[in-house]
Structures are given as structure tokens and as C-alpha cells.
């Protein structure tokens, strides 16, 4: 079933599965292409090509396909009645979820998310709390890239068709890591859909039989769709391991430090086998040695996550499995993963290189939010009219409803690439002028 086409039966001209159609639809879309100019962790590539949001998403997609296929294979052996059914397609679903999972992230990585939140919490937009509804205020002060991805894929923007990207229900459910609204987010402030898309998620959840969980504070949460665990595992593995490889290229980590982290997932015998294999094949380039060790580490973690998913099948289906799949792999591997996380936090994410991007990105986003939100607040002013003309026609910034206008601003800015955001920032501040 496709969102927006629940009662339609469109004519088919090829033999692609519905889930393969989802994948193709995302790959050929403009928001997916724009990920190539959005920061993952490090500054956008110069002479040293590190990951951006696009390369990261492609890698998550690839690993998600492997995770889904391997889980399907093992569970079909356990449940033979699943052979020859759509269950065999879960690899394709997770693959597609990997492509989509970061599409809602604003420019400049997590600093972009923080800038949007902070503008309303402690910036010039704080006064708006008195002028908007409580659910809307909760959404914008908790702004989340995950929730924004669900909105991007499902919202009917102006001039577009019902259902947004018109994707299948299982694929949409597979990207919602936190299946509750912002009012139920709690201390972690993570949530999966804005209030404006709440009814859409509930419809999907009801159709797919996703369990509804009651929390102590009376807020309704849903259990995760089982495939969320696989998409999340692919994301967790890729960003952790690939950030380490990028850090080595940028000389934030030495070869010795990088080797210690990547080989830390293996026992002594396997570790020696990897070293011997590299030597036997005559690989002397340290970057290539890191590539081989990285591939081995990813393969090891992929196998462990598949095993954990199959082992916890009942808990996952019953909505009882807490935390990501990487927290349920065998202890030595889990400890090695935590060690990578600790070193990454200390030596990578707090490095001057990353901090400088975050500082610049935050200022750019803060400036853009202030300019365009104020234009939405007072659209009758001359400068407001000029700014509003910059906003794409698919964003309903001329609505009579204030909340709709503010959300149009957030949609517009969060969809920007880093480069475009910088360009608009320079223009509205008079730093650059068009030259003919």
C-alpha cells in the first residue's frame, strides 16, 4: 500500500517490486541529490574526500541491504512458510530506508538542528510561543532531522501530489526510529514525526499492526517497526567506522590509533590473520591498510547485528527490545564499539576541524532563521516581501495561518545545502553581490 494511493491501482510497465520502486524514486529525487552538499561530520570535501550526507546514505543503504537479506535468509530457515512471500524483500526495504534516513537533516549537521531549536528556545523567536499552539511549539523547539525526514517524504507540499513521495507503508515505517510525537519525547528530546504528520503515521501504524505502547505519563508511544532496528544498525556501524577512516585521512588519528580501533573488534588470532593478509597481498600504503581493516570491522559488526536480531526476534516483534541493535551484540564486540565511540567523541567530534564547522554553521542558520521567520511574522513589510520571494513555490509561506508560514520557513531552510545556505547568508547580509 502506497501513501496517497491507497485506493488506486496504477498501471505497471515493468517488473520492479513496489519496494524497488521506492528505492528508485528516492535516488532520482532532488532532496536526495542535495545530500551531496550537506555536512556529515567534517567540512565538505576539498583535496581530501571525506564523507558527506550522500556518501554516508549510500553506504548505509548498502549495508542495510546486507543486513536485511541475511536476516531474511536465517528467519526463512526458522519459518519455512515465509519462503516465496514479500518477507524476502526486507533487504530492499532496509536498503531504501538507508537512502532516506538522513533526507530531513538541515545544513551543517547537528549544529543545524540545534540552531533551529535554539532560535525558538532562547533566540529572537522565543516570543512566538504566545502566538502558536502548544503542539506546534513543542515540535519546533525539539526540531528533529528524523521527524523532518518523515515530513519531507509524506507531506503534500504546494503543487505536489497527495502522499508526498507516495512511498509504501513498510518503507515509511522503517525510517521512524522514535515512533512518537515531540510531546512524548522525554529527556532525550528525540521524536519521529511532527504533529502535522501524526495522523499519517498513525494510519501507517494501524495498517501494519504496529503495537501502541502506553507510557507512565499517559503519552502514547508506538513500538518500533522491526526493520527500524536494521536500518539503525546500518547507520550506527557506518558512521562509527567510516568516521574513524575519515579521521585517519585527515590526520586526526594516527595509523597506530586507527589500527587499534579497527582491529579491536577481533580476537588475537583473527587480528593476526588480518595483518598477515595485508602483508601477503603486498599492501604497504597505510590508507589502503585502513580500508581493508575497516571492511573487516564492518563485516564483523554486520554479522553480529544479524545474529542479535534473529536471537531477539520475539522481543522485537513484541515491542520489548530496548535500545539499538548494537547494544545487544556479544560483549567483546559491544565493548570495542563503545571504545570507538569514546575515542571518536574525544578526538574527532571535539576536534577544532569539526568545531569550526559547527560554529560557522550555527551562525549561518541562526541568521537565516531570524530573517525568514521575521518575514513570515510580518509579511507586509517591504524587506519581508523581498525575502519571501526567495522561498520556493512549494512552500506555503503566503498562507493566512502563522504556523503554516513558520513551518514553510523551516522546510525551506532545512532543505538547503551547506553551500546554498552560505550563499543566501552572504546575500542577505550584503557580503556578496551578484556580478554580471
DRENNUNU-537792 format. One record per residue (C-alpha): x, y, z; residue in one letter; residue number from 1. Coordinates in nm, 2 decimals, m for minus. Layout:
# residues N
X, Y, Z, a, NUM .
...
***
This chain:
# residues 436
0.00, 0.00, 0.00, x, 1 .
0.13, 0.34, m0.10, x, 2 .
0.06, 0.66, 0.09, x, 3 .
m0.18, 0.88, m0.11, x, 4 .
m0.27, 0.60, m0.35, x, 5 .
m0.44, 0.36, m0.11, x, 6 .
m0.74, 0.31, m0.34, x, 7 .
m0.56, 0.33, m0.67, x, 8 .
m0.41, 0.06, m0.88, x, 9 .
m0.17, 0.23, m1.12, x, 10 .
m0.07, 0.07, m1.44, x, 11 .
0.27, m0.11, m1.43, x, 12 .
0.51, m0.11, m1.72, x, 13 .
0.79, m0.32, m1.58, x, 14 .
0.86, m0.60, m1.33, x, 15 .
1.01, m0.39, m1.05, x, 16 .
0.88, m0.47, m0.70, x, 17 .
0.69, m0.20, m0.51, x, 18 .
0.99, m0.17, m0.28, x, 19 .
1.24, m0.13, m0.57, x, 20 .
1.01, 0.15, m0.70, x, 21 .
1.06, 0.32, m0.36, x, 22 .
1.43, 0.30, m0.39, x, 23 .
1.44, 0.43, m0.75, x, 24 .
1.20, 0.71, m0.66, x, 25 .
1.44, 0.84, m0.38, x, 26 .
1.76, 0.80, m0.58, x, 27 .
1.63, 1.02, m0.87, x, 28 .
1.48, 1.29, m0.64, x, 29 .
1.62, 1.64, m0.58, x, 30 .
1.63, 1.62, m0.20, x, 31 .
1.85, 1.30, m0.23, x, 32 .
2.09, 1.47, m0.47, x, 33 .
2.12, 1.77, m0.23, x, 34 .
2.27, 1.54, 0.03, x, 35 .
2.60, 1.56, m0.16, x, 36 .
2.64, 1.92, m0.03, x, 37 .
2.54, 1.86, 0.33, x, 38 .
2.79, 1.81, 0.61, x, 39 .
2.81, 1.47, 0.76, x, 40 .
3.08, 1.54, 1.03, x, 41 .
3.38, 1.70, 0.86, x, 42 .
3.39, 2.01, 0.63, x, 43 .
3.27, 1.93, 0.28, x, 44 .
3.54, 1.76, 0.08, x, 45 .
3.84, 1.96, m0.06, x, 46 .
4.16, 1.78, m0.16, x, 47 .
4.08, 1.50, 0.09, x, 48 .
3.75, 1.35, 0.01, x, 49 .
3.57, 1.26, 0.33, x, 50 .
3.20, 1.16, 0.37, x, 51 .
2.91, 1.39, 0.31, x, 52 .
2.54, 1.31, 0.38, x, 53 .
2.51, 1.15, 0.03, x, 54 .
2.80, 0.91, 0.05, x, 55 .
2.70, 0.82, 0.41, x, 56 .
2.35, 0.74, 0.30, x, 57 .
2.46, 0.53, 0.01, x, 58 .
2.69, 0.33, 0.24, x, 59 .
2.41, 0.29, 0.50, x, 60 .
2.18, 0.17, 0.22, x, 61 .
2.43, m0.09, 0.10, x, 62 .
2.49, m0.23, 0.45, x, 63 .
2.12, m0.22, 0.52, x, 64 .
2.06, m0.44, 0.21, x, 65 .
2.31, m0.70, 0.35, x, 66 .
2.16, m0.69, 0.70, x, 67 .
1.80, m0.73, 0.56, x, 68 .
1.90, m1.01, 0.32, x, 69 .
2.09, m1.21, 0.58, x, 70 .
1.81, m1.17, 0.84, x, 71 .
1.56, m1.29, 0.58, x, 72 .
1.77, m1.59, 0.49, x, 73 .
1.80, m1.70, 0.85, x, 74 .
1.44, m1.64, 0.95, x, 75 .
1.31, m1.82, 0.65, x, 76 .
1.51, m2.12, 0.76, x, 77 .
1.34, m2.09, 1.10, x, 78 .
0.99, m2.02, 0.95, x, 79 .
0.98, m2.20, 0.61, x, 80 .
0.62, m2.07, 0.55, x, 81 .
0.78, m1.73, 0.48, x, 82 .
0.96, m1.85, 0.17, x, 83 .
0.82, m1.71, m0.16, x, 84 .
0.64, m1.42, 0.02, x, 85 .
0.71, m1.05, 0.04, x, 86 .
0.92, m1.13, 0.35, x, 87 .
1.21, m1.19, 0.11, x, 88 .
1.20, m0.82, 0.02, x, 89 .
1.31, m0.69, 0.36, x, 90 .
1.66, m0.64, 0.23, x, 91 .
1.53, m0.40, m0.03, x, 92 .
1.31, m0.22, 0.22, x, 93 .
1.60, m0.16, 0.46, x, 94 .
1.82, m0.06, 0.16, x, 95 .
1.57, 0.21, 0.07, x, 96 .
1.53, 0.32, 0.43, x, 97 .
1.91, 0.37, 0.44, x, 98 .
1.88, 0.61, 0.14, x, 99 .
1.60, 0.81, 0.31, x, 100 .
1.71, 0.82, 0.67, x, 101 .
1.90, 1.15, 0.66, x, 102 .
1.70, 1.33, 0.39, x, 103 .
1.54, 1.56, 0.66, x, 104 .
1.86, 1.68, 0.81, x, 105 .
1.93, 2.05, 0.77, x, 106 .
2.26, 2.20, 0.66, x, 107 .
2.57, 2.18, 0.88, x, 108 .
2.50, 1.85, 1.05, x, 109 .
2.37, 1.85, 1.41, x, 110 .
2.46, 2.22, 1.46, x, 111 .
2.19, 2.30, 1.21, x, 112 .
1.93, 2.11, 1.41, x, 113 .
2.05, 2.28, 1.73, x, 114 .
2.03, 2.62, 1.56, x, 115 .
1.67, 2.57, 1.46, x, 116 .
1.57, 2.46, 1.82, x, 117 .
1.77, 2.73, 1.99, x, 118 .
1.62, 3.01, 1.77, x, 119 .
1.28, 2.94, 1.93, x, 120 .
1.40, 2.83, 2.27, x, 121 .
1.65, 3.11, 2.35, x, 122 .
1.68, 3.33, 2.04, x, 123 .
1.47, 3.60, 1.88, x, 124 .
1.19, 3.36, 1.80, x, 125 .
1.11, 3.29, 2.17, x, 126 .
0.82, 3.55, 2.17, x, 127 .
0.63, 3.33, 1.92, x, 128 .
0.54, 3.08, 2.20, x, 129 .
0.24, 3.31, 2.28, x, 130 .
0.12, 3.31, 1.92, x, 131 .
0.12, 2.94, 1.83, x, 132 .
m0.03, 2.62, 1.96, x, 133 .
0.14, 2.40, 2.23, x, 134 .
0.19, 2.10, 1.99, x, 135 .
0.35, 2.32, 1.72, x, 136 .
0.57, 2.49, 1.98, x, 137 .
0.68, 2.15, 2.11, x, 138 .
0.77, 2.04, 1.75, x, 139 .
0.98, 2.35, 1.66, x, 140 .
1.17, 2.37, 1.99, x, 141 .
1.25, 2.00, 1.96, x, 142 .
1.32, 2.01, 1.59, x, 143 .
1.45, 1.67, 1.48, x, 144 .
1.60, 1.56, 1.15, x, 145 .
1.43, 1.22, 1.18, x, 146 .
1.09, 1.38, 1.21, x, 147 .
1.17, 1.61, 0.93, x, 148 .
1.26, 1.32, 0.70, x, 149 .
0.92, 1.17, 0.76, x, 150 .
0.76, 1.50, 0.68, x, 151 .
0.96, 1.55, 0.37, x, 152 .
0.86, 1.21, 0.24, x, 153 .
0.49, 1.23, 0.33, x, 154 .
0.38, 1.60, 0.33, x, 155 .
0.19, 1.73, 0.04, x, 156 .
0.38, 2.05, m0.05, x, 157 .
0.22, 2.31, m0.27, x, 158 .
0.17, 2.19, m0.63, x, 159 .
0.27, 1.83, m0.54, x, 160 .
0.06, 1.52, m0.52, x, 161 .
m0.11, 1.37, m0.23, x, 162 .
0.11, 1.14, m0.02, x, 163 .
0.44, 1.33, m0.09, x, 164 .
0.68, 1.08, m0.24, x, 165 .
0.39, 0.82, m0.24, x, 166 .
0.60, 0.55, m0.08, x, 167 .
0.50, 0.21, 0.06, x, 168 .
0.38, 0.19, 0.42, x, 169 .
0.66, m0.05, 0.53, x, 170 .
0.93, 0.17, 0.39, x, 171 .
0.80, 0.48, 0.56, x, 172 .
0.76, 0.29, 0.89, x, 173 .
1.12, 0.17, 0.86, x, 174 .
1.27, 0.52, 0.89, x, 175 .
1.09, 0.62, 1.21, x, 176 .
1.34, 0.55, 1.48, x, 177 .
1.14, 0.72, 1.75, x, 178 .
0.77, 0.64, 1.68, x, 179 .
0.61, 0.91, 1.90, x, 180 .
0.54, 1.28, 1.88, x, 181 .
0.75, 1.55, 2.04, x, 182 .
0.52, 1.58, 2.34, x, 183 .
0.62, 1.23, 2.43, x, 184 .
0.99, 1.27, 2.36, x, 185 .
1.10, 1.29, 2.72, x, 186 .
1.46, 1.38, 2.83, x, 187 .
1.63, 1.26, 2.51, x, 188 .
1.42, 1.51, 2.30, x, 189 .
1.41, 1.26, 2.01, x, 190 .
1.08, 1.20, 1.82, x, 191 .
0.97, 1.06, 1.49, x, 192 .
0.70, 1.28, 1.34, x, 193 .
0.57, 1.63, 1.38, x, 194 .
0.21, 1.70, 1.50, x, 195 .
0.12, 1.78, 1.14, x, 196 .
0.21, 1.43, 1.03, x, 197 .
0.08, 1.25, 1.33, x, 198 .
m0.23, 1.12, 1.17, x, 199 .
m0.03, 0.99, 0.87, x, 200 .
0.20, 0.79, 1.10, x, 201 .
m0.10, 0.65, 1.30, x, 202 .
m0.26, 0.54, 0.98, x, 203 .
0.05, 0.36, 0.87, x, 204 .
0.10, 0.20, 1.22, x, 205 .
m0.26, 0.08, 1.23, x, 206 .
m0.24, m0.07, 0.88, x, 207 .
0.09, m0.25, 0.96, x, 208 .
m0.02, m0.37, 1.31, x, 209 .
0.25, m0.17, 1.49, x, 210 .
0.19, m0.20, 1.87, x, 211 .
0.07, 0.10, 2.06, x, 212 .
0.25, 0.14, 2.39, x, 213 .
0.12, 0.34, 2.69, x, 214 .
0.38, 0.53, 2.89, x, 215 .
0.36, 0.63, 3.26, x, 216 .
0.29, 0.99, 3.18, x, 217 .
m0.01, 0.90, 2.97, x, 218 .
0.16, 0.98, 2.64, x, 219 .
0.11, 0.73, 2.36, x, 220 .
0.42, 0.58, 2.20, x, 221 .
0.44, 0.31, 1.94, x, 222 .
0.67, 0.01, 1.92, x, 223 .
0.93, 0.04, 1.65, x, 224 .
0.87, m0.13, 1.32, x, 225 .
1.11, m0.44, 1.33, x, 226 .
1.30, m0.32, 1.03, x, 227 .
1.39, 0.01, 1.21, x, 228 .
1.64, m0.19, 1.41, x, 229 .
1.83, m0.30, 1.09, x, 230 .
1.83, 0.05, 0.94, x, 231 .
1.95, 0.19, 1.26, x, 232 .
2.22, m0.08, 1.29, x, 233 .
2.35, 0.01, 0.94, x, 234 .
2.36, 0.37, 1.03, x, 235 .
2.54, 0.31, 1.36, x, 236 .
2.80, 0.09, 1.20, x, 237 .
2.87, 0.31, 0.91, x, 238 .
2.90, 0.64, 1.08, x, 239 .
3.12, 0.50, 1.36, x, 240 .
3.36, 0.31, 1.14, x, 241 .
3.37, 0.55, 0.85, x, 242 .
3.43, 0.85, 1.07, x, 243 .
3.74, 0.67, 1.20, x, 244 .
3.86, 0.61, 0.84, x, 245 .
3.80, 0.98, 0.76, x, 246 .
3.98, 1.09, 1.08, x, 247 .
4.28, 0.89, 0.97, x, 248 .
4.28, 1.06, 0.63, x, 249 .
4.26, 1.40, 0.79, x, 250 .
4.54, 1.30, 1.04, x, 251 .
4.32, 1.34, 1.34, x, 252 .
4.41, 0.98, 1.43, x, 253 .
4.74, 0.82, 1.37, x, 254 .
4.78, 0.49, 1.18, x, 255 .
4.85, 0.32, 1.51, x, 256 .
4.54, 0.46, 1.68, x, 257 .
4.32, 0.38, 1.38, x, 258 .
4.46, 0.02, 1.36, x, 259 .
4.40, m0.03, 1.73, x, 260 .
4.04, 0.08, 1.70, x, 261 .
3.95, m0.12, 1.39, x, 262 .
4.13, m0.44, 1.50, x, 263 .
3.98, m0.41, 1.84, x, 264 .
3.67, m0.59, 1.72, x, 265 .
3.87, m0.91, 1.67, x, 266 .
4.04, m1.17, 1.90, x, 267 .
4.42, m1.21, 1.88, x, 268 .
4.41, m1.49, 1.62, x, 269 .
4.18, m1.30, 1.38, x, 270 .
4.37, m0.98, 1.43, x, 271 .
4.69, m1.16, 1.33, x, 272 .
4.52, m1.31, 1.03, x, 273 .
4.42, m0.97, 0.90, x, 274 .
4.77, m0.83, 0.95, x, 275 .
4.91, m1.13, 0.77, x, 276 .
4.66, m1.10, 0.49, x, 277 .
4.76, m0.74, 0.43, x, 278 .
5.13, m0.83, 0.42, x, 279 .
5.07, m1.13, 0.19, x, 280 .
4.89, m0.91, m0.07, x, 281 .
5.18, m0.65, m0.06, x, 282 .
4.96, m0.36, 0.07, x, 283 .
5.21, m0.11, 0.20, x, 284 .
5.00, 0.21, 0.17, x, 285 .
4.86, 0.29, 0.52, x, 286 .
4.54, 0.43, 0.38, x, 287 .
4.47, 0.11, 0.19, x, 288 .
4.56, m0.10, 0.50, x, 289 .
4.30, 0.11, 0.69, x, 290 .
4.04, 0.04, 0.41, x, 291 .
4.10, m0.34, 0.45, x, 292 .
4.07, m0.33, 0.83, x, 293 .
3.76, m0.11, 0.80, x, 294 .
3.59, m0.36, 0.57, x, 295 .
3.67, m0.64, 0.81, x, 296 .
3.53, m0.45, 1.11, x, 297 .
3.21, m0.36, 0.92, x, 298 .
3.17, m0.73, 0.82, x, 299 .
3.22, m0.84, 1.18, x, 300 .
2.96, m0.60, 1.31, x, 301 .
2.71, m0.68, 1.04, x, 302 .
2.72, m1.05, 1.12, x, 303 .
2.69, m0.97, 1.49, x, 304 .
2.38, m0.75, 1.44, x, 305 .
2.22, m1.01, 1.22, x, 306 .
2.27, m1.27, 1.49, x, 307 .
2.13, m1.03, 1.75, x, 308 .
1.82, m0.96, 1.55, x, 309 .
1.75, m1.33, 1.50, x, 310 .
1.82, m1.41, 1.86, x, 311 .
1.58, m1.14, 1.98, x, 312 .
1.31, m1.20, 1.72, x, 313 .
1.03, m1.24, 1.97, x, 314 .
1.12, m0.94, 2.18, x, 315 .
1.14, m0.72, 1.86, x, 316 .
0.80, m0.84, 1.74, x, 317 .
0.65, m0.78, 2.08, x, 318 .
0.80, m0.43, 2.11, x, 319 .
1.01, m0.52, 2.41, x, 320 .
1.37, m0.47, 2.28, x, 321 .
1.51, m0.15, 2.42, x, 322 .
1.79, 0.04, 2.26, x, 323 .
1.97, m0.01, 1.93, x, 324 .
2.08, m0.35, 1.79, x, 325 .
2.45, m0.27, 1.85, x, 326 .
2.37, m0.27, 2.23, x, 327 .
2.26, m0.63, 2.20, x, 328 .
2.56, m0.78, 2.02, x, 329 .
2.81, m1.00, 2.21, x, 330 .
3.00, m0.82, 2.49, x, 331 .
3.36, m0.81, 2.34, x, 332 .
3.22, m0.65, 2.02, x, 333 .
3.00, m0.42, 2.21, x, 334 .
3.29, m0.31, 2.43, x, 335 .
3.50, m0.24, 2.12, x, 336 .
3.22, m0.03, 1.97, x, 337 .
3.19, 0.17, 2.29, x, 338 .
3.56, 0.23, 2.29, x, 339 .
3.54, 0.36, 1.93, x, 340 .
3.26, 0.59, 2.04, x, 341 .
3.46, 0.73, 2.33, x, 342 .
3.77, 0.79, 2.12, x, 343 .
3.56, 0.94, 1.84, x, 344 .
3.39, 1.18, 2.08, x, 345 .
3.72, 1.29, 2.23, x, 346 .
3.95, 1.31, 1.93, x, 347 .
3.71, 1.36, 1.63, x, 348 .
3.38, 1.53, 1.73, x, 349 .
3.56, 1.77, 1.96, x, 350 .
3.84, 1.85, 1.72, x, 351 .
3.90, 2.21, 1.60, x, 352 .
3.81, 2.10, 1.25, x, 353 .
3.47, 1.98, 1.34, x, 354 .
3.40, 2.26, 1.60, x, 355 .
3.48, 2.53, 1.34, x, 356 .
3.22, 2.39, 1.10, x, 357 .
2.97, 2.38, 1.38, x, 358 .
3.04, 2.73, 1.49, x, 359 .
3.01, 2.87, 1.14, x, 360 .
2.71, 2.66, 1.06, x, 361 .
2.52, 2.76, 1.37, x, 362 .
2.57, 3.13, 1.29, x, 363 .
2.46, 3.09, 0.93, x, 364 .
2.15, 2.90, 1.04, x, 365 .
2.07, 3.14, 1.32, x, 366 .
2.08, 3.44, 1.08, x, 367 .
1.87, 3.27, 0.81, x, 368 .
1.61, 3.16, 1.07, x, 369 .
1.58, 3.51, 1.21, x, 370 .
1.55, 3.68, 0.87, x, 371 .
1.29, 3.44, 0.72, x, 372 .
1.08, 3.38, 1.04, x, 373 .
1.05, 3.76, 1.09, x, 374 .
0.95, 3.79, 0.73, x, 375 .
0.68, 3.52, 0.80, x, 376 .
0.58, 3.71, 1.12, x, 377 .
0.54, 4.05, 0.94, x, 378 .
0.49, 3.96, 0.57, x, 379 .
0.35, 4.31, 0.49, x, 380 .
0.69, 4.48, 0.53, x, 381 .
0.90, 4.57, 0.23, x, 382 .
1.20, 4.36, 0.32, x, 383 .
0.98, 4.07, 0.42, x, 384 .
0.83, 4.07, 0.08, x, 385 .
1.18, 4.05, m0.08, x, 386 .
1.28, 3.76, 0.14, x, 387 .
0.95, 3.58, 0.08, x, 388 .
1.02, 3.59, m0.29, x, 389 .
1.33, 3.39, m0.23, x, 390 .
1.13, 3.10, m0.10, x, 391 .
1.03, 2.82, m0.34, x, 392 .
0.67, 2.79, m0.46, x, 393 .
0.62, 2.45, m0.30, x, 394 .
0.65, 2.61, 0.05, x, 395 .
0.32, 2.78, 0.16, x, 396 .
0.48, 3.09, 0.31, x, 397 .
0.19, 3.31, 0.20, x, 398 .
m0.06, 3.12, 0.40, x, 399 .
m0.31, 3.31, 0.62, x, 400 .
m0.20, 3.07, 0.91, x, 401 .
0.11, 3.18, 1.11, x, 402 .
0.21, 2.82, 1.19, x, 403 .
0.20, 2.72, 0.83, x, 404 .
0.42, 3.02, 0.74, x, 405 .
0.67, 2.94, 1.01, x, 406 .
0.68, 2.57, 0.91, x, 407 .
0.73, 2.68, 0.54, x, 408 .
1.04, 2.87, 0.66, x, 409 .
1.17, 2.56, 0.84, x, 410 .
1.10, 2.34, 0.54, x, 411 .
1.29, 2.59, 0.31, x, 412 .
1.59, 2.63, 0.53, x, 413 .
1.63, 2.26, 0.64, x, 414 .
1.62, 2.16, 0.27, x, 415 .
1.91, 2.39, 0.18, x, 416 .
2.26, 2.26, 0.11, x, 417 .
2.55, 2.40, 0.31, x, 418 .
2.67, 2.59, 0.00, x, 419 .
2.33, 2.74, m0.07, x, 420 .
2.27, 2.84, 0.29, x, 421 .
2.61, 3.02, 0.29, x, 422 .
2.52, 3.19, m0.03, x, 423 .
2.18, 3.32, 0.10, x, 424 .
2.35, 3.42, 0.43, x, 425 .
2.61, 3.63, 0.24, x, 426 .
2.34, 3.79, 0.02, x, 427 .
2.10, 3.90, 0.30, x, 428 .
2.40, 4.04, 0.50, x, 429 .
2.53, 4.23, 0.20, x, 430 .
2.86, 4.04, 0.20, x, 431 .
2.83, 3.94, m0.17, x, 432 .
2.65, 4.08, m0.47, x, 433 .
2.56, 3.92, m0.80, x, 434 .
2.81, 4.02, m1.07, x, 435 .
2.71, 4.02, m1.43, x, 436 .
***
